Amino acid sequence: MTEEQKKVNRSLAGIAGIVAAATIISKVVGLVRQVAIGAAFGTDAIAEAYNFAYIIPGFLLILLGGVNGPFYSAIVSVLAKRKKEEAAPLVETMTTLVGCVLLVVTILLVVFAGNILDLTTPGLNQRPDGELIRTIAVQQLRIMAPIAVLAGLIGIGFGTLNVANQYWLPSISPLLSSITVVIAVGFLWLQLGSNIYATENVIYSGSILAVGTTAGAVLQWGVQLVAQAKIGMGSFRLRFDFNQPAVKEVMKIMLPATFSSGMLYINWQINSIFASYIAGAASGLNYANLLVQTPLGVISNIVLVPLLPIFSRLTDPQDWGELKQRIRQGLILSAFTMLPLGAIMIALSQPIVSIVYKRGAFDQNASNLVASLLVAYGVGMFVYLARDVLIRVFYALGDGDTPFRISLFNILLNVVLDLIFIKSFGAPGLVLATVGVNLSSTLMLLYLLNRKLHGLPWIEWSLPILGLTAASFAGGISSFAALQVVQRFIVVKENMLTLLFELAVAGFIGLLVFGAIASVMKLPEIDTFVVRMRQKILKK
């Protein structure tokens, strides 16, 4: 390994350590937020309404404002190739342009909130609680509509700060939104107590929940804006220089990338339409999704945030050899982290859900529903992250059209898979359909990337991933077997402590089995990354 490669690996591990620590804190607080919502509202009318109302604002926050989203990716891809003094005019111009466009979207959400919900939740018309849920959701959507503008500005801020090697603040800032929601739920309990479910209070309670969500997005953007201004990379200033070449370069990547990622919203909305026919499905999907996104968000940031600038610097054909090595690194790290995690989630879904959510209004029926959804999510965790790695390669190469075309095809595929799986599996079928779409995307992206880069070492990449898959399967089986032994011969009465004991023992055994098998494979990407991360943690 050359000195330059060692330097890059040290840098990669260092950035990953910062991102991991910040994201873990943010994700844990996000999980606390969801636990608070679950304990207060369970899967009843307020929670159902909130999940339907939050679909558009929440998706925009993930799509436009999230780390690794199209706005972030476009800003990083362009700013990484430019001098720091060129950043402020570009960032301020993009902020102005994006803010104006998304302000129109916000106004449309406010004006047509009722029509949007009628279109996106047709199943409510066939449910006895449908009218109440719709009324609450309309009010919540109008309150949360400004998140549309904030999402775009947050995404630009994420990319700007990361280019300036500011990784801590962007990764930790989402916890502000979670904190404000927890405060809103706490305020409702202090003010209303058990009367939170009274008919005269449900709309008010739903509105306070929405206010807390919007306030969090405002704070998240505000702290980023202050940080940008301090380092001289853009402030809250209107700038209309839309014809500068850098703006056109950003838009060339951003527009197709946004449309491509936006296709995920259509798939998400298709799932929501089906979910509106199943009582509790919308809130159940949200609870299960957060359990998945908590570790997935941490790991995806560790893998993707450091790699995207590297991808962007290796786009010249003479650098494609190293680019392929970095793609392999991203895929193998994705498999190394996601495959065993998914296997353990499948094996230990019941104790995981019970520990996190089962309290207050979140009863056994809700727990069973979310556990079944968690199993379905666990099946597809690797292809979810692998797809994102490959998409970032296309963005770095300045090609946002290919992921967009693939996403268009997957809309039809998602509908077909929903219709097939929901009949056999019910609500978990919606998740399995999403897994099928992600698998389809991953395979098509690999095939097209093979053509674009004049060949990929398929066998060299496939064998270690297959090995990690087998190791994960063994780890999952071991976890499940250990859980059965503990429940049958050791635990007498189930409570929080015994659940934690079951989860700790079974999870440890599963990871131990996986780690033992994976270590025999001696994959250089994993060995190097683990050593660097260990050094970083010990140094801290």
C-alpha positions in Angstrom: 0.0 0.0 0.0 1.5 3.4 -1.0 1.8 6.3 1.4 -0.9 8.2 -0.5 -3.3 5.2 -0.1 -2.5 5.0 3.7 -3.2 8.7 4.0 -6.5 8.3 2.3 -7.4 5.4 4.5 -6.5 7.3 7.6 -8.6 10.2 6.4 -11.5 7.9 5.6 -11.4 6.3 9.0 -11.1 9.7 10.8 -14.1 11.2 9.0 -16.1 8.0 9.5 -15.3 8.1 13.3 -16.6 11.7 13.5 -19.7 11.0 11.5 -20.4 7.8 13.4 -20.2 9.4 16.8 -22.4 12.4 15.7 -24.9 10.2 13.8 -25.3 7.7 16.7 -26.2 10.5 19.1 -28.7 12.0 16.5 -30.2 8.6 15.8 -30.6 7.6 19.4 -32.4 10.8 20.2 -34.5 10.2 17.1 -35.4 6.8 18.5 -36.3 8.4 21.8 -38.7 10.7 19.9 -40.4 7.8 18.3 -40.7 5.9 21.6 -42.3 9.0 23.1 -44.8 9.2 20.2 -45.5 5.4 20.5 -46.0 5.6 24.3 -48.4 8.6 23.9 -50.4 7.6 20.9 -49.6 4.0 20.0 -51.1 3.2 16.6 -54.3 5.2 17.3 -55.9 8.1 15.4 -53.3 10.8 16.2 -50.4 8.6 15.3 -52.1 7.4 12.1 -52.9 11.0 11.1 -49.4 12.2 11.9 -47.8 9.5 9.7 -50.1 10.3 6.8 -49.5 14.0 7.1 -45.8 13.7 7.5 -45.3 11.6 4.4 -44.7 14.6 2.1 -42.8 16.9 4.5 -40.8 14.0 6.0 -39.9 12.6 2.6 -38.8 16.0 1.4 -36.6 16.3 4.6 -35.0 13.0 3.8 -34.8 13.5 0.0 -33.6 17.1 -0.1 -32.2 17.7 3.4 -30.6 14.4 4.2 -26.9 13.5 4.1 -26.4 11.7 0.8 -29.5 13.2 -0.7 -29.4 14.8 -4.2 -28.9 18.4 -3.0 -26.0 17.3 -0.7 -24.5 15.1 -3.5 -24.7 17.8 -6.1 -23.2 20.5 -3.8 -20.3 18.2 -2.7 -19.6 17.0 -6.3 -19.2 20.6 -7.5 -17.6 22.4 -4.5 -15.0 19.6 -4.0 -13.5 20.6 -7.3 -13.4 24.4 -6.6 -11.6 26.9 -4.4 -13.1 27.9 -1.1 -13.6 31.5 -2.2 -15.9 30.4 -5.0 -18.2 28.6 -2.5 -20.2 31.5 -1.0 -21.6 33.0 -4.2 -22.6 29.5 -5.4 -24.1 28.5 -2.1 -26.1 31.8 -1.7 -27.3 31.6 -5.3 -28.4 27.9 -4.9 -30.1 28.8 -1.6 -32.0 31.6 -3.3 -33.1 29.5 -6.3 -34.1 26.5 -4.2 -35.8 28.6 -1.6 -38.0 30.3 -4.2 -39.0 27.0 -5.9 -39.8 25.3 -2.6 -41.7 28.2 -1.3 -44.2 27.6 -4.1 -44.4 24.0 -3.0 -45.1 25.0 0.6 -48.0 27.3 -0.5 -49.5 24.5 -2.6 -49.3 22.1 0.4 -51.1 24.6 2.6 -53.8 25.4 0.1 -54.5 21.8 -1.1 -53.8 19.8 2.0 -57.3 18.3 2.1 -57.2 17.3 -1.6 -53.7 15.8 -1.2 -54.8 13.6 1.6 -57.9 12.5 -0.2 -55.7 11.5 -3.1 -53.0 9.8 -1.0 -55.2 8.0 1.6 -58.2 6.6 -0.2 -58.5 3.7 2.2 -59.6 6.1 5.0 -63.0 6.4 3.3 -63.7 2.8 4.2 -62.6 2.9 7.8 -64.9 4.0 10.8 -62.1 6.3 12.1 -61.3 7.6 8.7 -62.9 11.0 8.9 -61.3 11.8 12.3 -57.9 10.8 11.0 -58.3 12.9 7.9 -59.3 16.0 9.9 -56.3 15.7 12.2 -53.9 15.0 9.2 -55.1 18.0 7.2 -54.3 20.4 10.1 -51.0 18.7 10.6 -50.0 18.9 7.0 -50.7 22.6 6.8 -48.5 23.2 9.9 -45.6 21.1 8.6 -45.7 22.5 5.0 -42.8 24.9 5.6 -40.5 21.9 6.0 -40.5 21.8 2.2 -38.5 25.0 2.0 -36.3 24.1 5.0 -35.5 20.7 3.6 -33.8 22.1 0.5 -31.8 24.7 2.6 -30.7 22.0 5.0 -29.5 19.8 2.2 -27.4 22.6 0.7 -26.0 23.3 4.1 -25.1 19.7 4.7 -23.0 19.5 1.5 -21.4 22.9 2.0 -20.2 22.1 5.6 -18.9 18.6 4.6 -16.8 20.1 1.8 -15.3 22.4 4.4 -14.5 19.3 6.5 -17.2 20.2 9.0 -18.7 16.7 9.6 -19.8 16.9 13.3 -22.5 19.6 13.1 -24.4 18.4 10.0 -24.5 14.8 11.4 -25.7 15.8 14.8 -28.1 18.6 13.8 -31.1 16.3 13.1 -31.4 15.7 16.8 -32.8 19.2 17.2 -36.0 18.1 15.4 -36.3 15.0 17.6 -35.8 17.1 20.8 -38.6 19.5 19.8 -41.0 16.7 19.1 -40.2 15.1 22.5 -40.8 18.5 24.1 -44.1 18.8 22.3 -45.2 15.3 23.5 -44.1 16.1 27.0 -46.0 19.4 26.9 -49.2 17.5 25.9 -48.9 15.0 28.7 -48.3 17.7 31.3 -51.2 19.7 30.0 -53.8 17.0 29.2 -52.6 13.8 30.8 -55.0 10.9 29.9 -57.4 13.4 28.3 -55.1 13.6 25.4 -57.4 11.1 23.6 -60.6 13.0 24.4 -62.5 13.9 21.2 -62.2 17.6 21.9 -58.5 17.4 22.3 -57.3 15.1 19.4 -57.0 17.9 16.8 -55.2 20.1 19.3 -52.9 17.3 20.3 -52.1 16.5 16.6 -51.4 20.2 15.9 -48.9 20.5 18.8 -47.1 17.4 17.5 -46.9 19.0 14.1 -45.6 22.3 15.6 -42.8 20.5 17.4 -41.8 18.8 14.1 -41.7 22.1 12.2 -39.8 23.9 14.9 -37.1 21.3 14.9 -36.5 21.8 11.1 -36.2 25.5 11.7 -33.6 25.0 14.4 -31.7 22.4 12.2 -31.3 24.9 9.4 -30.5 27.8 11.7 -27.5 26.2 13.3 -26.1 25.2 9.9 -26.6 28.7 8.5 -24.6 30.1 11.5 -21.8 27.6 10.9 -21.7 28.4 7.1 -21.4 32.1 7.8 -18.6 31.6 10.3 -16.4 29.7 7.8 -17.2 32.1 4.9 -19.1 29.7 2.8 -22.5 31.5 2.4 -24.9 33.4 4.6 -28.6 34.2 4.5 -28.3 36.5 1.5 -30.4 36.6 -1.6 -28.3 36.2 -4.8 -29.8 35.9 -8.3 -26.7 35.1 -10.3 -28.4 32.0 -11.9 -26.3 32.0 -15.0 -22.9 31.4 -13.4 -21.3 28.1 -14.7 -21.1 26.5 -11.3 -24.9 26.9 -10.8 -25.5 25.1 -14.1 -23.1 22.4 -13.1 -24.9 21.8 -9.8 -28.3 21.8 -11.6 -27.1 19.3 -14.1 -26.5 16.9 -11.3 -29.2 18.0 -8.9 -32.2 18.0 -11.2 -32.0 14.4 -12.5 -30.8 13.2 -9.1 -33.8 14.8 -7.4 -36.2 13.4 -9.9 -34.5 10.0 -9.5 -34.7 10.1 -5.8 -38.2 11.5 -6.1 -39.3 8.3 -7.7 -38.7 6.8 -4.2 -41.4 9.1 -2.9 -43.8 7.8 -5.5 -43.0 4.3 -4.4 -43.4 5.4 -0.8 -46.7 7.0 -1.6 -47.9 3.9 -3.4 -47.1 1.9 -0.2 -49.0 4.6 1.8 -52.1 4.2 -0.4 -52.1 0.5 0.3 -51.4 1.1 4.0 -54.4 3.4 4.3 -56.6 0.3 3.9 -55.0 -1.6 6.8 -55.7 -0.3 10.3 -52.4 0.6 12.1 -50.2 -0.1 9.0 -49.1 3.5 8.4 -47.9 4.1 12.0 -46.5 0.5 12.2 -44.4 1.1 9.1 -43.1 4.2 10.6 -42.1 2.6 13.9 -40.4 -0.3 12.2 -38.7 2.0 9.7 -37.1 4.0 12.5 -35.8 0.9 14.1 -34.1 0.1 10.8 -33.0 3.7 10.0 -31.4 4.2 13.4 -28.4 1.8 12.7 -28.8 2.2 8.9 -28.4 5.9 9.1 -25.3 5.7 11.2 -23.7 3.1 9.0 -24.7 4.7 5.7 -23.1 8.0 6.8 -19.9 6.2 7.8 -19.7 4.5 4.4 -21.1 7.2 2.1 -20.1 10.5 3.5 -16.3 9.9 3.2 -16.6 8.0 -0.1 -18.6 10.6 -2.2 -15.8 13.2 -2.3 -13.3 10.4 -3.2 -15.6 9.2 -6.0 -15.8 12.7 -7.3 -12.0 13.0 -7.5 -11.6 9.8 -9.4 -13.8 10.5 -12.4 -11.0 10.8 -15.0 -10.6 7.5 -17.0 -7.0 7.2 -15.9 -8.2 7.0 -12.3 -10.9 4.4 -12.9 -8.8 1.6 -11.6 -8.7 3.2 -8.1 -12.4 4.2 -8.5 -13.3 0.5 -8.9 -11.3 -0.3 -5.8 -13.3 2.4 -3.9 -16.6 1.0 -5.2 -15.6 -2.4 -4.1 -14.7 -1.0 -0.7 -18.1 0.7 -0.4 -20.0 -2.5 -1.4 -18.0 -4.8 0.9 -18.3 -2.4 3.9 -22.1 -2.3 3.2 -22.3 -6.1 3.2 -20.1 -6.4 6.3 -22.4 -4.1 8.3 -25.8 -4.6 6.8 -26.0 -8.3 6.3 -25.4 -9.4 9.9 -27.5 -6.5 11.2 -30.4 -7.6 9.1 -30.0 -11.2 10.1 -30.1 -10.3 13.8 -33.1 -8.0 13.4 -35.0 -10.9 11.8 -34.0 -13.4 14.5 -34.6 -11.0 17.4 -37.5 -8.8 16.1 -39.9 -9.5 19.0 -37.5 -8.6 21.9 -36.2 -5.6 20.0 -39.7 -4.1 19.5 -40.8 -5.0 23.0 -37.8 -3.2 24.6 -38.0 -0.1 22.4 -41.8 0.5 22.1 -44.0 -1.8 24.3 -45.2 0.7 26.9 -48.2 3.0 27.4 -50.5 3.0 24.5 -48.2 0.6 22.5 -49.8 -2.8 23.3 -49.1 -6.4 22.3 -51.0 -6.1 19.0 -49.0 -3.1 18.0 -45.8 -4.9 19.0 -46.6 -8.0 16.9 -47.4 -5.8 13.9 -44.1 -3.8 14.1 -42.1 -7.0 14.7 -43.4 -8.6 11.5 -42.5 -5.4 9.6 -39.0 -5.4 11.1 -38.4 -8.9 9.8 -39.3 -7.8 6.3 -37.1 -4.8 6.6 -34.2 -7.0 7.8 -34.3 -9.0 4.6 -33.3 -6.0 2.4 -30.9 -3.9 4.4 -27.8 -4.7 2.3 -29.4 -3.9 -1.1 -30.7 -0.6 0.4 -27.2 0.6 1.2 -25.5 -1.0 -1.8 -27.9 0.8 -4.1 -27.0 4.1 -2.5 -23.3 3.4 -2.9 -23.8 2.8 -6.6 -26.0 5.8 -7.2 -23.3 8.1 -5.7 -20.8 6.7 -8.2 -23.1 7.8 -11.0 -23.6 11.2 -9.4 -19.8 11.6 -9.1 -19.5 10.8 -12.8 -22.0 13.6 -13.6 -24.7 11.1 -14.6 -28.0 11.6 -12.9 -30.0 10.4 -15.8 -29.3 6.7 -15.4 -30.6 6.4 -11.8 -33.6 8.4 -12.9 -34.5 6.0 -15.7 -34.1 3.1 -13.4 -36.4 4.7 -10.8 -39.1 5.2 -13.5 -39.1 1.5 -14.2 -39.2 0.7 -10.5 -42.4 2.6 -10.0 -44.3 0.0 -12.1 -42.4 -2.8 -10.5 -43.3 -1.5 -7.0 -47.1 -1.5 -7.9 -46.8 -5.1 -9.2 -44.9 -6.3 -6.2 -47.3 -4.5 -3.7 -50.2 -6.3 -5.4 -48.5 -9.7 -5.2 -47.0 -9.5 -1.7 -49.8 -7.7 0.2 -52.2 -10.6 -0.6 -49.8 -13.2 0.9 -48.2 -11.2 3.7 -50.4 -8.2 4.5 -48.6 -5.1 5.8 -45.1 -6.8 5.7 -45.8 -7.3 2.0 -45.4 -3.6 1.5 -41.9 -3.7 2.9 -41.0 -6.8 0.8 -42.1 -4.9 -2.3 -39.7 -2.2 -1.4 -36.9 -4.8 -0.9 -37.7 -6.1 -4.4 -37.4 -2.6 -5.9 -34.1 -2.0 -4.2 -32.7 -5.3 -5.4 -33.8 -4.5 -8.9 -32.1 -1.1 -8.7 -28.8 -2.5 -7.4 -28.6 -5.1 -10.2 -29.4 -2.6 -12.9 -26.9 -0.1 -11.6 -24.2 -2.7 -11.4 -24.9 -3.8 -15.0 -24.8 -0.2 -16.4 -21.8 0.7 -14.3 -20.0 -2.3 -15.7 -20.6 -0.8 -19.2 -19.7 2.7 -18.2 -16.4 1.8 -16.6 -15.5 -0.7 -19.3 -15.9 -3.8 -17.1 -16.1 -4.7 -13.4 -14.4 -7.6 -11.6 -17.7 -9.5 -11.0 -16.3 -12.6 -9.5 -13.7 -10.8 -7.3 -16.6 -8.7 -5.9 -19.2 -11.4 -5.6 -17.3 -14.0 -3.7 -16.6 -12.0 -0.5 -20.2 -10.7 -0.5 -21.5 -14.3 -0.8 -19.2 -15.3 2.0 -20.5 -12.5 4.2 -24.0 -13.5 3.4 -23.4 -17.1 4.5 -21.7 -15.8 7.7 -24.7 -13.5 8.4 -27.1 -16.4 7.9 -25.1 -18.5 10.4 -25.1 -15.5 12.8 -28.9 -15.1 12.5 -29.5 -18.8 13.1 -27.2 -18.7 16.1 -29.0 -15.7 17.6 -32.4 -17.3 17.2 -31.2 -20.5 18.7 -29.7 -18.7 21.7 -32.9 -16.7 22.2 -34.9 -20.0 22.4 -32.5 -21.5 24.9 -32.5 -18.4 27.1 -36.3 -18.1 27.0 -36.9 -21.8 27.8 -34.2 -22.6 30.4 -33.1 -19.3 32.0 -35.8 -16.6 31.9 -38.9 -17.3 34.1 -40.8 -14.1 33.9 -40.7 -11.5 31.1 -39.9 -7.9 32.0 -37.6 -5.2 30.7 -34.5 -6.6 32.4 -35.1 -10.1 31.2 -35.8 -8.8 27.6 -32.5 -6.9 27.7 -30.7 -10.0 28.9 -32.3 -12.1 26.1 -31.4 -9.5 23.5 -27.8 -9.0 24.8 -27.0 -12.8 25.0 -28.6 -13.7 21.7 -27.2 -10.7 19.8 -23.7 -11.2 21.2 -23.7 -14.9 20.1 -24.9 -14.0 16.6 -22.3 -11.3 16.1 -19.6 -13.6 17.6 -20.4 -16.3 15.1 -20.6 -13.8 12.2 -17.3 -12.2 13.3 -15.5 -15.5 13.6 -16.5 -16.5 10.0 -15.8 -13.0 8.6 -12.3 -12.8 10.2 -11.3 -16.1 8.4 -12.1 -14.4 5.0 -9.4 -11.8 5.6 -10.9 -9.0 3.5 -8.4 -6.1 3.2 -11.1 -3.5 3.1 -12.6 -4.7 6.4 -9.3 -5.3 8.1 -8.0 -1.8 7.3 -11.2 -0.1 8.2 -11.6 -1.9 11.5 -8.0 -1.2 12.5 -8.4 2.5 11.7 -11.7 2.8 13.5 -10.3 1.0 16.5 -7.3 3.3 16.6 -9.6 6.3 16.3 -11.8 5.1 19.1 -8.9 4.3 21.5 -7.3 7.7 20.7 -10.6 9.4 21.6 
